[in-house]
Amino acid sequence: MNNKYEEHECANCGCLMECTGSVNCWCLELTIPEEVQDFIAASFDGCLCRNCIAEMIEKIKN
């Protein structure tokens, strides 16, 4: 995560998303299970969008 505003492509789906830094990025508002965090870290080199993270969280719930 960075310390400034940047636009990135989601490492999973490629959509354009905003990152506002480690202080107030939208991703800090999410509760991401450790299993999902581990999968993302092992599978992707960059950040994922809110929709992709939500889909991964739903998959582990079912």
Buried (B, 14 or more C-beta within 10 A) or exposed (E): EEEEEBEBEBBBEEEEBEBBEEEEBEBEEEEBEEEBEEBBEEEEEEBBBBEBBBBBBEEEEE
